Amino acid sequence: MARIVNVLGSDGLKDYLKKYKLTLPSPVAKVVKNCDTVPYESLINARNQDRVTKEGIDLLRKMLVYDKNNRITPRDAMKHEYFAPIRLM
């Protein structure tokens, strides 16, 4: 959980918890720190840059969302432009 928060940011988690009136279990709350959202582009480096596309980053943004109600559905994810090169005609 802490690694997820380190990328998605703590503000989004707090908003999600507040929206659904949830609380984190105390062991989890102890390891979750306040942090900003990390731009996905900052995770690109020399070892992975050959496999990164703007479509891939866009799909990740739509998939990696705290609130499942705001997350892209699997059906829509499969229709995403990222998969256009391998989509069957």
PyMOL commands that set and color helices and strands:
alter all, ss='L'
color gray80, all
select helices_A, chain A and resi 2-8+10-19+26-31+40-43+49-51+54-63+68-70+74-79+81-86
alter helices_A, ss='H'
color red, helices_A
deselect
rebuild
show_as cartoon
